[in-house]
Amino acid sequence: MAIAPWWSLIMAGALSALLAWPLRTWLLARNIVDRPGHRRSHHAPTPRGGGLAMAAAMLCVVVPAAGLDGDFVPVLILIMALALLGWVDDVRDLPVRWRLLYQVLIALFMLWFTGPVSSITVGDLGLTLPWLWSALGVVAVVWLINLHNFMDGSDGLAAMQGAWTGLVLGMLLYRHDLHTPALAGFVLSGACLGFLWWNRPPARMFMGDSGSVTLGGLVGLLALSGAAEGTVSIWVSLIVCSLFVVDATATLLRRVLRGGRWYTPHRQHAYQLLIARGWRHVQVLTLYLLVNVLVVLPVLLLALRFPAWDMALAIGLTAVLAAAWGVVQGATKKENLTR
């Protein structure tokens, strides 16, 4: 890595914030905006597509940071492919089947780059089923892309989570000398932090699908890289991403079980219900940030200190967050019944 990790993060952050300025003007001039609606959580027309600034910043930093190392070329391709897919969806609203097809192809490219996931640890046991784990890895990447898209509905929320996940997983991968995916994590974190200048409450620009798809895809790359190398277990990655994974997955299962279409817009995630109950966007952002720092981080440190317990800790954390999700859902239902 030709540039120190922290410098790559800082450079990506600065570029993301700077590039978003002219991009916002361009988006407004072309009327590429999200308008308020009953399925949305904002109240004024706001330009979307800020993810292009994030992707451009990451590309500009990865090239000099990588030096002459050809291993970084697939990372550049992935950033461009993810941002392009998201941008096309921003301006043309791709049919679901085409979106899923492209996402699967991107996930397969990631698997080719990282190599297969040969083994999954369960306590002290290693279960070696490379075809099964690799197939599930592709499914996981596709779900991470979509869930970050679903969770990008409150000012600053997805950008905050991207900064957190990119930084933590990037540090873990760097510690194990996986410099290529680690750099992807650092520039992702920096780009999200820089974009927060524009996306913090009240948001002046949304990242759109060009941002959330890129964010989710790169999180998938980080998790897949750690699992394929056997250095960062899937349980550790689950712990890091748990807040978004639980909210999105529990909401999806609830909608599917009730006969709803999983891919249609709605306002049933926990963060959306909190906003519907009167919480301000800054309060929701603060809550999710505090949960990451005060709940997720201690569990992560325990999992790193006692690797044999990482699965149990991940399941326990997931159960606690799912219970909290259920409390929010139940309180909202009770409030609606008393009106």
Residue pairs with C-beta under 8 A, 6 or more apart in sequence:
1 8
1 65
1 66
1 67
1 69
1 179
1 182
1 183
2 64
2 65
2 66
2 67
2 69
3 11
3 61
3 64
3 65
5 170
5 174
5 182
5 183
5 186
6 186
7 65
8 61
8 62
8 65
8 183
8 186
8 187
8 190
9 167
9 186
9 187
9 189
9 190
9 193
10 190
11 57
11 60
11 61
11 65
11 190
12 57
12 58
12 60
12 61
12 186
12 187
12 188
12 189
12 190
12 191
12 194
13 57
13 190
13 191
13 193
13 194
14 194
15 56
15 57
15 60
15 61
15 191
15 194
16 53
16 54
16 57
16 58
16 190
16 191
16 192
16 193
16 194
16 195
17 194
17 195
17 197
17 198
18 194
19 52
19 53
19 56
19 57
20 50
20 53
20 194
20 195
20 197
20 198
20 205
23 49
23 50
23 52
23 53
23 205
24 47
24 50
24 198
24 204
24 205
27 33
27 47
27 48
27 49
27 50
27 205
28 47
32 47
32 48
32 49
32 90
32 91
33 45
33 46
33 47
33 48
34 40
34 42
34 45
34 46
34 47
34 48
34 206
34 208
35 45
36 42
36 43
36 44
36 45
38 267
39 265
39 266
39 267
40 153
40 265
40 267
41 153
41 154
41 267
41 272
41 275
41 276
41 281
42 155
42 203
46 203
46 204
46 205
46 206
47 204
47 205
47 206
48 90
48 205
48 206
48 207
48 208
49 87
49 90
49 91
49 206
49 207
49 208
49 210
49 211
50 195
50 198
50 199
50 205
50 206
50 207
50 208
50 210
50 211
51 83
51 86
51 87
51 195
51 207
51 208
51 209
51 210
51 211
51 212
51 213
51 214
51 215
52 83
52 87
52 210
52 211
53 191
53 195
54 83
54 191
54 192
54 194
54 195
54 207
54 210
54 211
54 214
54 215
55 79
55 80
55 82
55 83
55 191
55 210
55 211
55 214
57 187
57 190
57 191
57 194
58 79
58 184
58 187
58 188
58 191
58 214
59 76
59 79
59 80
61 187
61 190
62 72
62 75
62 76
62 79
62 183
62 184
62 187
63 72
63 76
65 72
65 183
65 187
66 72
66 75
66 180
66 183
69 180
71 180
72 180
72 183
74 109
74 113
75 180
75 181
75 183
75 184
75 221
77 109
78 106
78 109
78 110
78 113
78 184
78 217
78 218
78 221
79 184
79 214
79 218
81 106
81 109
82 106
82 145
82 213
82 214
82 217
82 218
83 210
83 213
83 214
85 94
85 99
85 102
85 103
85 106
85 209
85 213
86 208
86 209
86 210
86 211
86 212
86 213
86 214
87 208
87 209
87 210
88 94
89 99
89 209
89 210
89 213
90 208
90 209
90 210
94 102
96 263
100 142
103 141
103 142
103 145
103 146
103 217
104 138
104 142
106 141
106 145
106 217
107 137
107 138
107 139
107 141
107 142
107 220
108 138
110 141
110 217
110 220
110 221
110 224
111 134
111 137
111 138
111 224
111 228
113 221
114 181
114 221
114 224
114 225
114 228
114 229
115 228
115 229
116 130
116 131
116 133
116 134
116 228
117 130
117 133
117 134
117 136
117 137
117 224
117 227
117 228
118 128
118 130
118 133
118 228
118 230
119 126
119 127
119 128
119 129
119 130
119 133
119 230
120 126
120 127
120 129
120 133
120 227
120 233
120 234
121 127
121 233
121 235
121 307
121 310
121 311
122 311
123 308
123 309
123 311
123 312
124 308
133 227
137 224
137 227
137 228
140 220
140 223
140 224
141 217
141 220
141 221
141 223
141 224
142 220
143 249
144 216
144 217
144 219
144 220
144 223
144 241
145 213
145 216
145 217
145 220
146 216
146 248
146 263
147 216
147 244
147 245
147 248
147 249
147 252
148 158
148 161
148 162
148 212
148 213
148 215
148 216
148 219
148 244
149 209
149 212
149 213
149 216
150 248
150 251
150 252
150 269
151 157
151 158
151 161
151 212
151 244
151 247
151 248
151 269
151 271
152 158
152 206
152 207
152 211
152 212
153 267
153 269
153 271
153 272
154 271
154 272
154 275
154 281
154 284
154 285
155 199
155 200
155 201
155 202
155 203
155 281
155 282
155 285
156 196
156 199
156 200
156 201
156 203
156 281
156 282
156 285
157 271
157 281
157 284
157 285
157 288
158 192
158 207
158 211
158 212
158 215
159 192
159 193
159 195
159 196
159 199
159 200
159 207
159 211
160 192
160 196
160 285
160 288
160 289
161 243
161 244
161 288
161 292
162 188
162 189
162 191
162 192
162 215
162 219
163 189
163 190
163 192
163 193
163 196
164 189
164 240
164 289
164 292
165 185
165 188
165 189
165 219
165 222
165 240
165 241
166 184
166 185
166 186
166 187
166 188
166 189
166 190
166 192
166 218
166 219
166 222
167 185
167 186
167 189
168 240
168 300
169 185
169 219
169 222
169 223
169 226
169 232
169 237
169 240
170 181
170 182
170 183
170 184
170 185
170 186
170 188
170 189
170 222
171 182
171 185
172 226
172 231
172 232
172 236
172 304
173 179
173 181
173 182
173 185
173 222
173 225
173 226
173 231
173 232
174 182
174 185
174 186
176 226
176 229
176 231
176 232
178 225
178 226
178 229
178 231
180 225
181 221
181 222
181 225
181 226
184 218
184 221
184 222
185 218
185 222
188 215
188 218
188 219
192 215
195 207
195 211
198 204
198 205
199 205
199 206
199 207
200 282
200 285
201 280
201 281
201 282
201 285
202 281
203 281
207 215
219 241
222 237
223 232
223 234
223 237
223 241
225 232
226 232
226 233
226 234
226 236
226 237
227 233
227 234
227 237
233 307
233 310
233 311
235 303
235 310
235 311
235 313
235 314
236 300
236 303
236 304
236 310
236 314
238 245
238 314
238 318
239 296
239 299
239 300
239 303
239 310
239 313
239 314
239 317
240 296
240 300
242 296
242 314
242 317
242 318
242 321
243 288
243 291
243 292
243 296
243 321
245 318
246 318
246 321
246 322
246 325
247 269
247 270
247 271
247 321
247 325
248 269
250 322
250 325
250 326
251 268
251 269
251 270
251 325
252 262
254 268
254 329
255 261
255 262
255 266
255 268
256 262
260 266
266 272
267 273
267 275
267 276
270 324
270 325
270 328
270 329
271 284
271 288
273 328
273 329
273 332
274 283
274 284
274 287
274 328
275 281
275 284
276 332
277 331
277 332
277 335
291 321
295 317
295 320
295 321
296 317
299 313
299 314
299 316
299 317
302 309
302 313
303 309
303 310
303 313
303 314
306 313
